[in-house]
Amino acid sequence: MPRAAAKGGSKSLEKRLAPGSAEMAEIVARISEWAGGPRQALAWCREVGIPALGGQTAEQLVKAGRAQSVMTYLDHIAVGGFA
């Protein structure tokens, strides 16, 4: 999915997230389709640890300045890689 499409419609989502979390909104928008929608994607980001990234959630990683690690992980999964 092109980045421009991933950001579309994320304004209301960004309001529900902490200030300065454009990266989080981009991640949520990117995974919304396979997660079942934006709410489910946000829940995944907040609740599911990513084993390949030390078991931290996407939200924890973004807050720690590691949004790019999450995006790289998602790129890996998108091309058929294993978690």
PDB file with one MODEL, atoms N, CA, C and O in Angstrom:
MODEL        1
ATOM      1  N   MET A   1       0.852  -1.171   0.000  1.00  0.00           N
ATOM      2  CA  MET A   1       0.000   0.000   0.000  1.00  0.00           C
ATOM      3  C   MET A   1       0.899   1.236   0.000  1.00  0.00           C
ATOM      4  O   MET A   1       1.801   1.323   0.834  1.00  0.00           O
ATOM      5  N   PRO A   2       0.687   2.192  -0.904  1.00  0.00           N
ATOM      6  CA  PRO A   2       1.497   3.397  -0.920  1.00  0.00           C
ATOM      7  C   PRO A   2       1.336   4.167   0.380  1.00  0.00           C
ATOM      8  O   PRO A   2       0.276   4.149   1.005  1.00  0.00           O
ATOM      9  N   ARG A   3       2.401   4.841   0.775  1.00  0.00           N
ATOM     10  CA  ARG A   3       2.376   5.604   2.025  1.00  0.00           C
ATOM     11  C   ARG A   3       1.272   6.654   2.040  1.00  0.00           C
ATOM     12  O   ARG A   3       0.652   6.870   3.081  1.00  0.00           O
ATOM     13  N   ALA A   4       1.013   7.304   0.925  1.00  0.00           N
ATOM     14  CA  ALA A   4      -0.042   8.320   0.877  1.00  0.00           C
ATOM     15  C   ALA A   4      -1.400   7.709   1.221  1.00  0.00           C
ATOM     16  O   ALA A   4      -2.203   8.312   1.932  1.00  0.00           O
ATOM     17  N   ALA A   5      -1.641   6.510   0.709  1.00  0.00           N
ATOM     18  CA  ALA A   5      -2.911   5.843   1.004  1.00  0.00           C
ATOM     19  C   ALA A   5      -2.970   5.415   2.463  1.00  0.00           C
ATOM     20  O   ALA A   5      -4.039   5.423   3.072  1.00  0.00           O
ATOM     21  N   ALA A   6      -1.831   5.042   3.022  1.00  0.00           N
ATOM     22  CA  ALA A   6      -1.801   4.599   4.408  1.00  0.00           C
ATOM     23  C   ALA A   6      -2.133   5.729   5.360  1.00  0.00           C
ATOM     24  O   ALA A   6      -2.694   5.493   6.430  1.00  0.00           O
ATOM     25  N   LYS A   7      -1.795   6.956   4.986  1.00  0.00           N
ATOM     26  CA  LYS A   7      -2.044   8.096   5.861  1.00  0.00           C
ATOM     27  C   LYS A   7      -3.453   8.642   5.719  1.00  0.00           C
ATOM     28  O   LYS A   7      -3.922   9.359   6.603  1.00  0.00           O
ATOM     29  N   GLY A   8      -4.133   8.327   4.641  1.00  0.00           N
ATOM     30  CA  GLY A   8      -5.464   8.861   4.394  1.00  0.00           C
ATOM     31  C   GLY A   8      -6.439   8.506   5.495  1.00  0.00           C
ATOM     32  O   GLY A   8      -6.506   7.354   5.924  1.00  0.00           O
ATOM     33  N   GLY A   9      -7.193   9.488   5.954  1.00  0.00           N
ATOM     34  CA  GLY A   9      -8.226   9.250   6.937  1.00  0.00           C
ATOM     35  C   GLY A   9      -7.717   9.016   8.337  1.00  0.00           C
ATOM     36  O   GLY A   9      -8.463   8.530   9.187  1.00  0.00           O
ATOM     37  N   SER A  10      -6.472   9.345   8.602  1.00  0.00           N
ATOM     38  CA  SER A  10      -5.923   9.065   9.925  1.00  0.00           C
ATOM     39  C   SER A  10      -6.056  10.242  10.884  1.00  0.00           C
ATOM     40  O   SER A  10      -5.593  10.150  12.022  1.00  0.00           O
ATOM     41  N   LYS A  11      -6.670  11.344  10.465  1.00  0.00           N
ATOM     42  CA  LYS A  11      -6.796  12.508  11.335  1.00  0.00           C
ATOM     43  C   LYS A  11      -7.540  12.184  12.621  1.00  0.00           C
ATOM     44  O   LYS A  11      -7.067  12.538  13.702  1.00  0.00           O
ATOM     45  N   SER A  12      -8.705  11.514  12.537  1.00  0.00           N
ATOM     46  CA  SER A  12      -9.448  11.195  13.752  1.00  0.00           C
ATOM     47  C   SER A  12      -8.684  10.215  14.618  1.00  0.00           C
ATOM     48  O   SER A  12      -8.777  10.274  15.844  1.00  0.00           O
ATOM     49  N   LEU A  13      -7.937   9.323  14.013  1.00  0.00           N
ATOM     50  CA  LEU A  13      -7.133   8.376  14.762  1.00  0.00           C
ATOM     51  C   LEU A  13      -6.017   9.108  15.504  1.00  0.00           C
ATOM     52  O   LEU A  13      -5.752   8.817  16.670  1.00  0.00           O
ATOM     53  N   GLU A  14      -5.366  10.053  14.835  1.00  0.00           N
ATOM     54  CA  GLU A  14      -4.286  10.798  15.460  1.00  0.00           C
ATOM     55  C   GLU A  14      -4.774  11.556  16.687  1.00  0.00           C
ATOM     56  O   GLU A  14      -4.022  11.730  17.645  1.00  0.00           O
ATOM     57  N   LYS A  15      -6.022  12.008  16.670  1.00  0.00           N
ATOM     58  CA  LYS A  15      -6.577  12.715  17.824  1.00  0.00           C
ATOM     59  C   LYS A  15      -6.676  11.794  19.032  1.00  0.00           C
ATOM     60  O   LYS A  15      -6.545  12.256  20.165  1.00  0.00           O
ATOM     61  N   ARG A  16      -6.907  10.476  18.809  1.00  0.00           N
ATOM     62  CA  ARG A  16      -7.033   9.523  19.910  1.00  0.00           C
ATOM     63  C   ARG A  16      -5.676   9.049  20.419  1.00  0.00           C
ATOM     64  O   ARG A  16      -5.593   8.465  21.499  1.00  0.00           O
ATOM     65  N   LEU A  17      -4.634   9.289  19.670  1.00  0.00           N
ATOM     66  CA  LEU A  17      -3.297   8.878  20.058  1.00  0.00           C
ATOM     67  C   LEU A  17      -2.586  10.037  20.746  1.00  0.00           C
ATOM     68  O   LEU A  17      -3.036  11.181  20.678  1.00  0.00           O
ATOM     69  N   ALA A  18      -1.498   9.740  21.393  1.00  0.00           N
ATOM     70  CA  ALA A  18      -0.711  10.768  22.069  1.00  0.00           C
ATOM     71  C   ALA A  18      -0.177  11.771  21.052  1.00  0.00           C
ATOM     72  O   ALA A  18       0.045  11.431  19.889  1.00  0.00           O
ATOM     73  N   PRO A  19       0.027  13.018  21.501  1.00  0.00           N
ATOM     74  CA  PRO A  19       0.590  14.032  20.594  1.00  0.00           C
ATOM     75  C   PRO A  19       1.926  13.566  20.016  1.00  0.00           C
ATOM     76  O   PRO A  19       2.719  12.915  20.696  1.00  0.00           O
ATOM     77  N   GLY A  20       2.159  13.910  18.753  1.00  0.00           N
ATOM     78  CA  GLY A  20       3.418  13.555  18.102  1.00  0.00           C
ATOM     79  C   GLY A  20       3.498  12.099  17.662  1.00  0.00           C
ATOM     80  O   GLY A  20       4.595  11.591  17.431  1.00  0.00           O
ATOM     81  N   SER A  21       2.387  11.431  17.545  1.00  0.00           N
ATOM     82  CA  SER A  21       2.442  10.011  17.196  1.00  0.00           C
ATOM     83  C   SER A  21       1.988   9.749  15.772  1.00  0.00           C
ATOM     84  O   SER A  21       1.209   8.831  15.516  1.00  0.00           O
ATOM     85  N   ALA A  22       2.477  10.553  14.857  1.00  0.00           N
ATOM     86  CA  ALA A  22       2.152  10.343  13.447  1.00  0.00           C
ATOM     87  C   ALA A  22       2.635   8.970  12.987  1.00  0.00           C
ATOM     88  O   ALA A  22       2.004   8.331  12.145  1.00  0.00           O
ATOM     89  N   GLU A  23       3.775   8.518  13.554  1.00  0.00           N
ATOM     90  CA  GLU A  23       4.289   7.202  13.185  1.00  0.00           C
ATOM     91  C   GLU A  23       3.312   6.103  13.611  1.00  0.00           C
ATOM     92  O   GLU A  23       3.079   5.142  12.878  1.00  0.00           O
ATOM     93  N   MET A  24       2.749   6.263  14.800  1.00  0.00           N
ATOM     94  CA  MET A  24       1.790   5.275  15.295  1.00  0.00           C
ATOM     95  C   MET A  24       0.554   5.261  14.401  1.00  0.00           C
ATOM     96  O   MET A  24       0.045   4.190  14.071  1.00  0.00           O
ATOM     97  N   ALA A  25       0.073   6.421  14.011  1.00  0.00           N
ATOM     98  CA  ALA A  25      -1.090   6.497  13.126  1.00  0.00           C
ATOM     99  C   ALA A  25      -0.790   5.829  11.789  1.00  0.00           C
ATOM    100  O   ALA A  25      -1.656   5.173  11.209  1.00  0.00           O
ATOM    101  N   GLU A  26       0.438   5.996  11.301  1.00  0.00           N
ATOM    102  CA  GLU A  26       0.820   5.364  10.035  1.00  0.00           C
ATOM    103  C   GLU A  26       0.845   3.840  10.174  1.00  0.00           C
ATOM    104  O   GLU A  26       0.403   3.125   9.275  1.00  0.00           O
ATOM    105  N   ILE A  27       1.358   3.354  11.288  1.00  0.00           N
ATOM    106  CA  ILE A  27       1.403   1.906  11.525  1.00  0.00           C
ATOM    107  C   ILE A  27      -0.012   1.350  11.617  1.00  0.00           C
ATOM    108  O   ILE A  27      -0.325   0.327  11.007  1.00  0.00           O
ATOM    109  N   VAL A  28      -0.868   2.028  12.382  1.00  0.00           N
ATOM    110  CA  VAL A  28      -2.257   1.572  12.526  1.00  0.00           C
ATOM    111  C   VAL A  28      -2.949   1.546  11.168  1.00  0.00           C
ATOM    112  O   VAL A  28      -3.638   0.579  10.842  1.00  0.00           O
ATOM    113  N   ALA A  29      -2.775   2.588  10.384  1.00  0.00           N
ATOM    114  CA  ALA A  29      -3.400   2.640   9.059  1.00  0.00           C
ATOM    115  C   ALA A  29      -2.872   1.517   8.169  1.00  0.00           C
ATOM    116  O   ALA A  29      -3.614   0.927   7.384  1.00  0.00           O
ATOM    117  N   ARG A  30      -1.608   1.242   8.304  1.00  0.00           N
ATOM    118  CA  ARG A  30      -0.978   0.214   7.465  1.00  0.00           C
ATOM    119  C   ARG A  30      -1.492  -1.194   7.775  1.00  0.00           C
ATOM    120  O   ARG A  30      -1.634  -2.010   6.865  1.00  0.00           O
ATOM    121  N   ILE A  31      -1.773  -1.486   9.048  1.00  0.00           N
ATOM    122  CA  ILE A  31      -2.192  -2.841   9.414  1.00  0.00           C
ATOM    123  C   ILE A  31      -3.698  -2.990   9.572  1.00  0.00           C
ATOM    124  O   ILE A  31      -4.182  -4.085   9.857  1.00  0.00           O
ATOM    125  N   SER A  32      -4.439  -1.918   9.394  1.00  0.00           N
ATOM    126  CA  SER A  32      -5.891  -1.964   9.608  1.00  0.00           C
ATOM    127  C   SER A  32      -6.592  -3.042   8.788  1.00  0.00           C
ATOM    128  O   SER A  32      -7.511  -3.693   9.286  1.00  0.00           O
ATOM    129  N   GLU A  33      -6.178  -3.237   7.555  1.00  0.00           N
ATOM    130  CA  GLU A  33      -6.857  -4.220   6.699  1.00  0.00           C
ATOM    131  C   GLU A  33      -6.744  -5.631   7.258  1.00  0.00           C
ATOM    132  O   GLU A  33      -7.750  -6.331   7.375  1.00  0.00           O
ATOM    133  N   TRP A  34      -5.533  -6.058   7.605  1.00  0.00           N
ATOM    134  CA  TRP A  34      -5.408  -7.428   8.111  1.00  0.00           C
ATOM    135  C   TRP A  34      -5.825  -7.561   9.565  1.00  0.00           C
ATOM    136  O   TRP A  34      -6.104  -8.668  10.024  1.00  0.00           O
ATOM    137  N   ALA A  35      -5.872  -6.458  10.297  1.00  0.00           N
ATOM    138  CA  ALA A  35      -6.276  -6.518  11.702  1.00  0.00           C
ATOM    139  C   ALA A  35      -7.795  -6.516  11.872  1.00  0.00           C
ATOM    140  O   ALA A  35      -8.302  -6.894  12.928  1.00  0.00           O
ATOM    141  N   GLY A  36      -8.516  -6.093  10.841  1.00  0.00           N
ATOM    142  CA  GLY A  36      -9.974  -6.065  10.915  1.00  0.00           C
ATOM    143  C   GLY A  36     -10.549  -4.680  11.086  1.00  0.00           C
ATOM    144  O   GLY A  36     -11.752  -4.534  11.299  1.00  0.00           O
ATOM    145  N   GLY A  37      -9.721  -3.664  10.998  1.00  0.00           N
ATOM    146  CA  GLY A  37     -10.177  -2.283  11.115  1.00  0.00           C
ATOM    147  C   GLY A  37      -9.250  -1.490  12.020  1.00  0.00           C
ATOM    148  O   GLY A  37      -8.371  -2.060  12.667  1.00  0.00           O
ATOM    149  N   PRO A  38      -9.445  -0.175  12.068  1.00  0.00           N
ATOM    150  CA  PRO A  38      -8.553   0.691  12.850  1.00  0.00           C
ATOM    151  C   PRO A  38      -8.565   0.399  14.355  1.00  0.00           C
ATOM    152  O   PRO A  38      -7.515   0.448  14.994  1.00  0.00           O
ATOM    153  N   ARG A  39      -9.710   0.103  14.917  1.00  0.00           N
ATOM    154  CA  ARG A  39      -9.762  -0.191  16.358  1.00  0.00           C
ATOM    155  C   ARG A  39      -8.978  -1.453  16.698  1.00  0.00           C
ATOM    156  O   ARG A  39      -8.236  -1.488  17.679  1.00  0.00           O
ATOM    157  N   GLN A  40      -9.148  -2.480  15.886  1.00  0.00           N
ATOM    158  CA  GLN A  40      -8.428  -3.717  16.118  1.00  0.00           C
ATOM    159  C   GLN A  40      -6.926  -3.527  15.905  1.00  0.00           C
ATOM    160  O   GLN A  40      -6.110  -4.107  16.620  1.00  0.00           O
ATOM    161  N   ALA A  41      -6.575  -2.711  14.916  1.00  0.00           N
ATOM    162  CA  ALA A  41      -5.166  -2.429  14.660  1.00  0.00           C
ATOM    163  C   ALA A  41      -4.547  -1.686  15.838  1.00  0.00           C
ATOM    164  O   ALA A  41      -3.427  -1.993  16.248  1.00  0.00           O
ATOM    165  N   LEU A  42      -5.260  -0.728  16.375  1.00  0.00           N
ATOM    166  CA  LEU A  42      -4.773   0.012  17.536  1.00  0.00           C
ATOM    167  C   LEU A  42      -4.626  -0.916  18.736  1.00  0.00           C
ATOM    168  O   LEU A  42      -3.652  -0.819  19.482  1.00  0.00           O
ATOM    169  N   ALA A  43      -5.587  -1.811  18.921  1.00  0.00           N
ATOM    170  CA  ALA A  43      -5.503  -2.785  20.016  1.00  0.00           C
ATOM    171  C   ALA A  43      -4.269  -3.671  19.838  1.00  0.00           C
ATOM    172  O   ALA A  43      -3.568  -3.950  20.810  1.00  0.00           O
ATOM    173  N   TRP A  44      -4.000  -4.112  18.623  1.00  0.00           N
ATOM    174  CA  TRP A  44      -2.810  -4.929  18.358  1.00  0.00           C
ATOM    175  C   TRP A  44      -1.553  -4.156  18.738  1.00  0.00           C
ATOM    176  O   TRP A  44      -0.661  -4.692  19.395  1.00  0.00           O
ATOM    177  N   CYS A  45      -1.488  -2.904  18.323  1.00  0.00           N
ATOM    178  CA  CYS A  45      -0.309  -2.071  18.614  1.00  0.00           C
ATOM    179  C   CYS A  45      -0.083  -1.901  20.104  1.00  0.00           C
ATOM    180  O   CYS A  45       1.057  -1.813  20.561  1.00  0.00           O
ATOM    181  N   ARG A  46      -1.157  -1.857  20.852  1.00  0.00           N
ATOM    182  CA  ARG A  46      -1.056  -1.612  22.294  1.00  0.00           C
ATOM    183  C   ARG A  46      -0.895  -2.884  23.123  1.00  0.00           C
ATOM    184  O   ARG A  46      -0.378  -2.829  24.239  1.00  0.00           O
ATOM    185  N   GLU A  47      -1.330  -4.028  22.593  1.00  0.00           N
ATOM    186  CA  GLU A  47      -1.434  -5.220  23.431  1.00  0.00           C
ATOM    187  C   GLU A  47      -0.563  -6.399  23.031  1.00  0.00           C
ATOM    188  O   GLU A  47      -0.268  -7.254  23.866  1.00  0.00           O
ATOM    189  N   VAL A  48      -0.149  -6.464  21.781  1.00  0.00           N
ATOM    190  CA  VAL A  48       0.575  -7.647  21.307  1.00  0.00           C
ATOM    191  C   VAL A  48       2.072  -7.360  21.218  1.00  0.00           C
ATOM    192  O   VAL A  48       2.518  -6.483  20.478  1.00  0.00           O
ATOM    193  N   GLY A  49       2.833  -8.130  22.000  1.00  0.00           N
ATOM    194  CA  GLY A  49       4.281  -8.006  21.929  1.00  0.00           C
ATOM    195  C   GLY A  49       4.810  -8.615  20.637  1.00  0.00           C
ATOM    196  O   GLY A  49       4.270  -9.604  20.141  1.00  0.00           O
ATOM    197  N   ILE A  50       5.841  -8.035  20.110  1.00  0.00           N
ATOM    198  CA  ILE A  50       6.463  -8.526  18.873  1.00  0.00           C
ATOM    199  C   ILE A  50       7.729  -9.282  19.267  1.00  0.00           C
ATOM    200  O   ILE A  50       8.731  -8.668  19.634  1.00  0.00           O
ATOM    201  N   PRO A  51       7.687 -10.611  19.191  1.00  0.00           N
ATOM    202  CA  PRO A  51       8.842 -11.407  19.631  1.00  0.00           C
ATOM    203  C   PRO A  51      10.161 -10.996  18.965  1.00  0.00           C
ATOM    204  O   PRO A  51      11.200 -10.948  19.624  1.00  0.00           O
ATOM    205  N   ALA A  52      10.121 -10.705  17.688  1.00  0.00           N
ATOM    206  CA  ALA A  52      11.334 -10.342  16.956  1.00  0.00           C
ATOM    207  C   ALA A  52      11.928  -9.012  17.415  1.00  0.00           C
ATOM    208  O   ALA A  52      13.075  -8.693  17.098  1.00  0.00           O
ATOM    209  N   LEU A  53      11.143  -8.239  18.162  1.00  0.00           N
ATOM    210  CA  LEU A  53      11.609  -6.934  18.650  1.00  0.00           C
ATOM    211  C   LEU A  53      11.624  -6.907  20.178  1.00  0.00           C
ATOM    212  O   LEU A  53      11.281  -5.900  20.798  1.00  0.00           O
ATOM    213  N   GLY A  54      12.018  -8.007  20.759  1.00  0.00           N
ATOM    214  CA  GLY A  54      12.183  -8.075  22.199  1.00  0.00           C
ATOM    215  C   GLY A  54      10.904  -8.220  22.992  1.00  0.00           C
ATOM    216  O   GLY A  54      10.902  -8.018  24.206  1.00  0.00           O
ATOM    217  N   GLY A  55       9.810  -8.568  22.323  1.00  0.00           N
ATOM    218  CA  GLY A  55       8.546  -8.761  23.012  1.00  0.00           C
ATOM    219  C   GLY A  55       7.799  -7.486  23.347  1.00  0.00           C
ATOM    220  O   GLY A  55       6.743  -7.529  23.979  1.00  0.00           O
ATOM    221  N   GLN A  56       8.336  -6.358  22.929  1.00  0.00           N
ATOM    222  CA  GLN A  56       7.655  -5.084  23.164  1.00  0.00           C
ATOM    223  C   GLN A  56       6.536  -4.895  22.151  1.00  0.00           C
ATOM    224  O   GLN A  56       6.580  -5.436  21.047  1.00  0.00           O
ATOM    225  N   THR A  57       5.529  -4.115  22.548  1.00  0.00           N
ATOM    226  CA  THR A  57       4.439  -3.807  21.625  1.00  0.00           C
ATOM    227  C   THR A  57       4.885  -2.730  20.650  1.00  0.00           C
ATOM    228  O   THR A  57       5.884  -2.045  20.874  1.00  0.00           O
ATOM    229  N   ALA A  58       4.140  -2.589  19.574  1.00  0.00           N
ATOM    230  CA  ALA A  58       4.436  -1.529  18.602  1.00  0.00           C
ATOM    231  C   ALA A  58       4.367  -0.162  19.297  1.00  0.00           C
ATOM    232  O   ALA A  58       5.196   0.709  19.035  1.00  0.00           O
ATOM    233  N   GLU A  59       3.395   0.020  20.166  1.00  0.00           N
ATOM    234  CA  GLU A  59       3.256   1.298  20.873  1.00  0.00           C
ATOM    235  C   GLU A  59       4.487   1.581  21.743  1.00  0.00           C
ATOM    236  O   GLU A  59       4.990   2.705  21.752  1.00  0.00           O
ATOM    237  N   GLN A  60       4.968   0.587  22.462  1.00  0.00           N
ATOM    238  CA  GLN A  60       6.163   0.773  23.292  1.00  0.00           C
ATOM    239  C   GLN A  60       7.374   1.121  22.434  1.00  0.00           C
ATOM    240  O   GLN A  60       8.171   1.990  22.788  1.00  0.00           O
ATOM    241  N   LEU A  61       7.499   0.442  21.318  1.00  0.00           N
ATOM    242  CA  LEU A  61       8.627   0.694  20.422  1.00  0.00           C
ATOM    243  C   LEU A  61       8.573   2.096  19.836  1.00  0.00           C
ATOM    244  O   LEU A  61       9.596   2.776  19.760  1.00  0.00           O
ATOM    245  N   VAL A  62       7.390   2.533  19.420  1.00  0.00           N
ATOM    246  CA  VAL A  62       7.242   3.885  18.864  1.00  0.00           C
ATOM    247  C   VAL A  62       7.601   4.916  19.924  1.00  0.00           C
ATOM    248  O   VAL A  62       8.321   5.874  19.640  1.00  0.00           O
ATOM    249  N   LYS A  63       7.106   4.727  21.141  1.00  0.00           N
ATOM    250  CA  LYS A  63       7.406   5.664  22.233  1.00  0.00           C
ATOM    251  C   LYS A  63       8.900   5.710  22.552  1.00  0.00           C
ATOM    252  O   LYS A  63       9.410   6.730  23.016  1.00  0.00           O
ATOM    253  N   ALA A  64       9.594   4.603  22.300  1.00  0.00           N
ATOM    254  CA  ALA A  64      11.036   4.538  22.549  1.00  0.00           C
ATOM    255  C   ALA A  64      11.848   5.040  21.356  1.00  0.00           C
ATOM    256  O   ALA A  64      13.076   4.949  21.353  1.00  0.00           O
ATOM    257  N   GLY A  65      11.162   5.570  20.344  1.00  0.00           N
ATOM    258  CA  GLY A  65      11.856   6.092  19.174  1.00  0.00           C
ATOM    259  C   GLY A  65      12.239   5.036  18.158  1.00  0.00           C
ATOM    260  O   GLY A  65      13.120   5.261  17.329  1.00  0.00           O
ATOM    261  N   ARG A  66      11.579   3.876  18.216  1.00  0.00           N
ATOM    262  CA  ARG A  66      11.926   2.772  17.323  1.00  0.00           C
ATOM    263  C   ARG A  66      10.817   2.467  16.322  1.00  0.00           C
ATOM    264  O   ARG A  66      10.603   1.307  15.972  1.00  0.00           O
ATOM    265  N   ALA A  67      10.112   3.494  15.860  1.00  0.00           N
ATOM    266  CA  ALA A  67       9.041   3.298  14.877  1.00  0.00           C
ATOM    267  C   ALA A  67       9.570   2.643  13.609  1.00  0.00           C
ATOM    268  O   ALA A  67       8.883   1.821  13.002  1.00  0.00           O
ATOM    269  N   GLN A  68      10.782   2.998  13.207  1.00  0.00           N
ATOM    270  CA  GLN A  68      11.350   2.417  11.993  1.00  0.00           C
ATOM    271  C   GLN A  68      11.546   0.916  12.142  1.00  0.00           C
ATOM    272  O   GLN A  68      11.407   0.177  11.167  1.00  0.00           O
ATOM    273  N   SER A  69      11.865   0.455  13.342  1.00  0.00           N
ATOM    274  CA  SER A  69      11.999  -0.989  13.574  1.00  0.00           C
ATOM    275  C   SER A  69      10.665  -1.698  13.345  1.00  0.00           C
ATOM    276  O   SER A  69      10.619  -2.788  12.774  1.00  0.00           O
ATOM    277  N   VAL A  70       9.592  -1.072  13.791  1.00  0.00           N
ATOM    278  CA  VAL A  70       8.257  -1.653  13.592  1.00  0.00           C
ATOM    279  C   VAL A  70       7.929  -1.679  12.108  1.00  0.00           C
ATOM    280  O   VAL A  70       7.416  -2.679  11.606  1.00  0.00           O
ATOM    281  N   MET A  71       8.217  -0.596  11.402  1.00  0.00           N
ATOM    282  CA  MET A  71       7.932  -0.537   9.971  1.00  0.00           C
ATOM    283  C   MET A  71       8.746  -1.592   9.211  1.00  0.00           C
ATOM    284  O   MET A  71       8.227  -2.233   8.297  1.00  0.00           O
ATOM    285  N   THR A  72      10.002  -1.771   9.581  1.00  0.00           N
ATOM    286  CA  THR A  72      10.843  -2.789   8.955  1.00  0.00           C
ATOM    287  C   THR A  72      10.279  -4.181   9.225  1.00  0.00           C
ATOM    288  O   THR A  72      10.250  -5.028   8.332  1.00  0.00           O
ATOM    289  N   TYR A  73       9.833  -4.416  10.453  1.00  0.00           N
ATOM    290  CA  TYR A  73       9.205  -5.686  10.809  1.00  0.00           C
ATOM    291  C   TYR A  73       7.962  -5.922   9.950  1.00  0.00           C
ATOM    292  O   TYR A  73       7.775  -7.017   9.419  1.00  0.00           O
ATOM    293  N   LEU A  74       7.121  -4.912   9.811  1.00  0.00           N
ATOM    294  CA  LEU A  74       5.908  -5.045   8.998  1.00  0.00           C
ATOM    295  C   LEU A  74       6.246  -5.288   7.528  1.00  0.00           C
ATOM    296  O   LEU A  74       5.561  -6.058   6.853  1.00  0.00           O
ATOM    297  N   ASP A  75       7.300  -4.635   7.029  1.00  0.00           N
ATOM    298  CA  ASP A  75       7.756  -4.888   5.654  1.00  0.00           C
ATOM    299  C   ASP A  75       8.139  -6.360   5.494  1.00  0.00           C
ATOM    300  O   ASP A  75       7.796  -6.991   4.495  1.00  0.00           O
ATOM    301  N   HIS A  76       8.838  -6.892   6.466  1.00  0.00           N
ATOM    302  CA  HIS A  76       9.294  -8.287   6.441  1.00  0.00           C
ATOM    303  C   HIS A  76       8.084  -9.231   6.411  1.00  0.00           C
ATOM    304  O   HIS A  76       8.061 -10.186   5.634  1.00  0.00           O
ATOM    305  N   ILE A  77       7.100  -8.969   7.241  1.00  0.00           N
ATOM    306  CA  ILE A  77       5.890  -9.805   7.296  1.00  0.00           C
ATOM    307  C   ILE A  77       5.105  -9.696   5.979  1.00  0.00           C
ATOM    308  O   ILE A  77       4.556 -10.684   5.491  1.00  0.00           O
ATOM    309  N   ALA A  78       5.061  -8.485   5.417  1.00  0.00           N
ATOM    310  CA  ALA A  78       4.279  -8.256   4.193  1.00  0.00           C
ATOM    311  C   ALA A  78       4.791  -9.070   3.008  1.00  0.00           C
ATOM    312  O   ALA A  78       4.022  -9.411   2.109  1.00  0.00           O
ATOM    313  N   VAL A  79       6.075  -9.380   3.004  1.00  0.00           N
ATOM    314  CA  VAL A  79       6.625 -10.145   1.885  1.00  0.00           C
ATOM    315  C   VAL A  79       6.709 -11.637   2.206  1.00  0.00           C
ATOM    316  O   VAL A  79       7.380 -12.394   1.505  1.00  0.00           O
ATOM    317  N   GLY A  80       6.024 -12.047   3.267  1.00  0.00           N
ATOM    318  CA  GLY A  80       5.945 -13.463   3.574  1.00  0.00           C
ATOM    319  C   GLY A  80       6.931 -13.961   4.608  1.00  0.00           C
ATOM    320  O   GLY A  80       7.061 -15.167   4.821  1.00  0.00           O
ATOM    321  N   GLY A  81       7.629 -13.032   5.255  1.00  0.00           N
ATOM    322  CA  GLY A  81       8.560 -13.443   6.304  1.00  0.00           C
ATOM    323  C   GLY A  81       7.826 -13.907   7.540  1.00  0.00           C
ATOM    324  O   GLY A  81       6.633 -13.649   7.702  1.00  0.00           O
ATOM    325  N   PHE A  82       8.524 -14.576   8.389  1.00  0.00           N
ATOM    326  CA  PHE A  82       7.933 -15.079   9.627  1.00  0.00           C
ATOM    327  C   PHE A  82       8.206 -14.124  10.767  1.00  0.00           C
ATOM    328  O   PHE A  82       9.219 -13.424  10.786  1.00  0.00           O
ATOM    329  N   ALA A  83       7.279 -14.106  11.724  1.00  0.00           N
ATOM    330  CA  ALA A  83       7.447 -13.271  12.912  1.00  0.00           C
ATOM    331  C   ALA A  83       8.488 -13.919  13.743  1.00  0.00           C
ATOM    332  O   ALA A  83       8.825 -13.415  14.814  1.00  0.00           O
TER     333      ALA A  83
ENDMDL
END
